[in-house]
Amino acid sequence: MHGWGGSIDSFRGVFDVFSKKYRCTAVDFYGFGASELPRALNLSDYADGVRELIELYSMRDVILVGHSFGGRVAIYEAARSSNIKSIVLVDSAGLKPRFSLKKSIKKMTYRLKKRFKMDVSKCGSADYRALSGDMRETFKNIVNFHLDDLLGDIKCDTLIIWGDRDKDTPPYMAKRLHRGIYNSGLIFLQGGHYSYLDCYGQFLAILDSYFGNICK
């Protein structure tokens, strides 16, 4: 499951390798790739879409592999479902970030500008500014919903793979996931937010070994 702004093609290389050994399904989340956005959505809507695919194709022993936003969806679905065998979280989003004075100042500036009806078109992240309409509302719904309190509800095997130089979802988030999810393992790769591409061969080897053990 791809990250925000991605599509099926984001995991094409990984998909092509493992589809030779396992039944693999890649998705375009609503609003990305070839999938339309029906309206402004929240995280549960995206997880519902994944669950519908699982039920439609009568999938069993499901392993969800998600990068960034895809990992966010995997966390949410695994926390509420007992039908997930395992999840693999790759530089996943979803946890509440640490306090940042810089971000706090930016938020305060935005609120003041809105209050005094000043121009706020340059406020917010690049991802936020690039969006409009229902997609912008969807983005706001997603990033303002944190999953920290759901980690204890995840009972399935969990593998956490992270880039040790990830600046978008920093390594402390990987460690927090590892602490919060009881049956989890953590592996750091020498890469950034797209660690599965930065360390492609190593990533494939790790998944191959993990799948071999979990699918026995």
C-alpha positions in Angstrom: 0.0 0.0 0.0 1.6 3.2 -1.3 2.3 6.5 0.5 0.5 9.8 0.1 0.8 11.0 -3.5 1.9 7.6 -4.8 0.1 4.8 -6.6 0.3 1.2 -7.5 3.5 2.0 -9.4 5.2 3.0 -6.1 5.5 -0.6 -5.1 5.7 -2.1 -8.6 9.3 -3.4 -8.2 8.4 -5.1 -4.9 5.1 -6.4 -6.3 6.7 -8.0 -9.3 9.2 -9.9 -7.3 6.8 -11.4 -4.7 3.9 -12.0 -7.0 5.9 -14.9 -8.4 5.7 -16.7 -5.0 2.6 -15.3 -3.3 -0.8 -13.9 -4.2 -0.2 -10.2 -4.2 -2.7 -7.3 -4.6 -1.6 -3.7 -5.0 -4.0 -0.8 -4.6 -4.5 2.8 -5.7 -6.0 4.5 -2.7 -9.0 6.8 -3.3 -7.8 9.9 -5.0 -4.5 8.4 -6.3 -3.5 6.6 -9.5 -6.5 5.4 -11.3 -8.9 5.6 -8.3 -11.3 8.6 -8.0 -12.0 10.4 -4.8 -15.8 10.1 -4.2 -15.9 12.8 -1.5 -13.8 14.1 1.4 -12.6 11.0 3.3 -11.1 10.1 6.6 -8.7 7.2 7.6 -11.5 4.8 8.4 -12.8 5.2 4.8 -9.5 4.1 3.4 -9.3 1.2 5.8 -12.8 0.2 4.8 -11.7 0.2 1.2 -8.9 -2.3 2.0 -11.3 -4.5 4.0 -13.7 -4.5 1.1 -10.9 -5.8 -1.2 -10.0 -8.5 1.3 -13.6 -9.7 1.5 -14.2 -9.3 -2.3 -11.3 -11.6 -3.1 -11.8 -13.9 -0.1 -8.3 -13.3 1.1 -6.9 -15.4 3.9 -3.6 -15.1 5.9 -3.4 -11.5 4.9 -0.2 -9.5 5.3 -0.5 -5.8 4.8 2.6 -4.0 3.6 2.4 -0.2 3.8 4.7 2.7 3.2 4.1 6.0 4.9 0.4 6.7 4.4 -0.1 3.0 3.5 1.4 2.1 6.8 -1.0 4.5 8.5 -3.9 2.5 7.0 -2.3 -0.8 7.9 -2.0 0.3 11.6 -5.6 1.3 11.7 -6.9 -1.9 10.1 -4.7 -4.2 12.2 -5.9 -2.5 15.4 -9.6 -3.1 14.6 -9.5 -6.4 12.8 -8.6 -10.0 13.9 -8.3 -11.2 10.3 -4.9 -9.7 9.6 -2.0 -12.2 9.9 0.8 -9.6 9.9 1.6 -6.1 8.9 4.9 -4.6 7.6 5.3 -0.9 8.3 7.7 0.9 6.1 8.6 4.5 7.3 4.9 4.7 8.4 3.0 7.8 9.2 0.3 8.1 11.8 2.0 8.9 15.1 1.8 12.3 16.9 5.0 14.1 16.3 7.1 15.5 19.1 6.6 19.1 20.1 8.4 21.5 17.8 8.7 25.2 18.6 9.0 26.0 14.9 5.8 24.2 14.0 4.0 25.8 17.0 5.0 29.2 15.8 3.8 28.4 12.2 0.4 27.2 13.6 0.0 30.4 15.7 0.9 32.5 12.7 -1.7 30.8 10.5 -4.4 31.2 13.1 -3.6 34.9 13.6 -3.6 35.5 9.8 -7.0 33.7 9.5 -8.4 35.7 12.4 -7.4 39.0 10.8 -8.4 37.8 7.3 -4.9 37.9 5.9 -3.5 35.9 3.0 -2.9 32.3 4.2 -2.2 30.8 0.8 1.5 30.2 1.6 0.8 28.6 5.0 0.8 24.8 5.5 3.0 22.1 4.1 3.8 21.7 0.4 1.5 18.7 0.2 -1.3 20.8 1.7 -0.8 23.8 -0.6 -0.9 21.5 -3.6 -4.4 20.3 -2.8 -7.8 21.8 -3.1 -11.5 20.9 -2.5 -12.3 17.4 -1.1 -8.7 16.3 -1.5 -7.5 19.1 0.8 -10.2 18.2 3.4 -9.2 14.6 3.2 -5.5 15.5 3.8 -6.6 17.5 6.9 -8.7 14.6 8.2 -5.8 12.2 7.8 -2.9 14.2 9.3 -4.9 15.4 12.3 -5.8 11.8 13.3 -3.1 10.2 15.4 -2.8 6.4 16.0 -0.7 6.3 19.2 -3.6 5.0 21.3 -4.3 2.2 18.9 -0.9 0.5 19.0 -1.8 -1.7 22.0 -4.8 -3.1 20.1 -2.5 -4.6 17.4 -2.1 -8.4 18.2 -0.7 -9.6 14.9 3.0 -10.1 14.0 4.5 -6.7 13.0 7.7 -6.0 11.1 8.9 -2.3 11.2 11.4 -1.3 8.5 12.7 2.2 8.7 15.3 4.5 7.1 17.8 5.8 9.7 17.9 9.1 7.9 14.1 9.5 7.5 13.2 13.2 8.0 9.5 12.9 7.2 8.8 10.2 9.8 11.9 10.4 12.0 13.4 7.2 13.6 12.0 8.0 17.0 8.6 7.1 15.5 9.9 3.7 14.6 11.1 3.1 18.1 7.7 4.3 19.5 5.9 1.9 17.2 8.2 -0.9 18.4 7.5 -0.1 22.0 3.8 0.2 21.5 3.2 -2.9 19.4 3.8 -6.0 21.6 4.7 -8.6 18.9 6.9 -6.4 16.7 10.4 -6.3 15.3 12.4 -3.3 14.1 15.0 -3.1 11.4 16.8 0.1 10.4 18.1 0.6 6.9 20.6 3.2 5.7 18.2 5.3 3.9 15.6 8.1 4.0 11.8 8.1 3.9 11.8 5.8 0.9 14.1 3.3 2.5 12.6 0.5 0.5 13.9 2.1 -2.6 17.2 3.5 -1.1 18.1 -0.1 0.1 16.0 -2.0 -2.5 18.0 -5.3 -2.5 18.3 -5.4 1.3 14.6 -4.6 1.6 13.7 -7.5 -0.7 15.9 -9.9 1.2 14.3 -8.9 4.5 10.8 -9.4 3.2 11.7 -12.7 1.6 13.0 -14.0 4.8 10.1 -12.6 6.8 7.4 -13.9 4.5 9.1 -17.3 4.4 8.8 -17.6 8.2 5.4 -16.0 8.6 3.8 -18.1 5.8 4.9 -21.5 7.1 
